[in-house]
């Protein structure tokens, strides 16, 4: 799963997602544009937090790959 796909599952805008995780909005933009890549361990941590806080469901996550 890509960073962009994960954010899309949340239904959050880039701004809201950045605020939720406390990361710069520009970083979110760069990750989605492919200028920089989100480290796989960060993606896993974000997925874990989103699942355990009930923002996304684990089943949806598995269907997307």
N, C-alpha and C positions, 0 to 999 in steps of 0.2 A: 504494500500500500504506500502511496506517495503522501507527502505532507499535504498537498492540495486536496487529495481524496479524503484524508482524515478531517481536515477543516470543513470540507463540504458536508460530511456526515453530521457535524455539530449544528449546522444551519447558522453558524455565527459568521458575521462579516469579518474581514481581515482585522479591522480595528477592534472589534469585540474579542476576537480570539487572542490578539496580542495583549489586550488588557487582562483577560482571564488568566493568562500564563505569566504576565509581567515581563514580556519580551518586547523589544522595539517593533513598532508596526513596520518599519522599513525592512527588518529582518524577515518578517512574514512575507512581505512582498517579494523580496529577493529569493526566498526559498521557493515560492510558487512560480516565479519566472525562470527558475533554473540558474540564476546568477550564482547562487551558492546552494549547496546541498545541506539539508538538515541531517545531522548525524543520526545514524540508525538507533543508537541508544536513546537519544532525545525523543525520537518518534515513538519508540516503545514506551518510554515514561509518560509521554502525553496521552497515548492510547490507554494506558493503565489508569491514569487519573480520570480521564473522561468516562471510562467504563465504570469505575468504582464510585464515581459521583453521579452515575445515572444519566449522563448527558448523551452517551451513545450506548448501544447494547453490544455485548460481545458477539452475539450471533450475527449481527450486521457486519461487524468487523471481519469475521471469518469468511462470510460470503464474498466480500470484496477482495480477499486474498491476503 
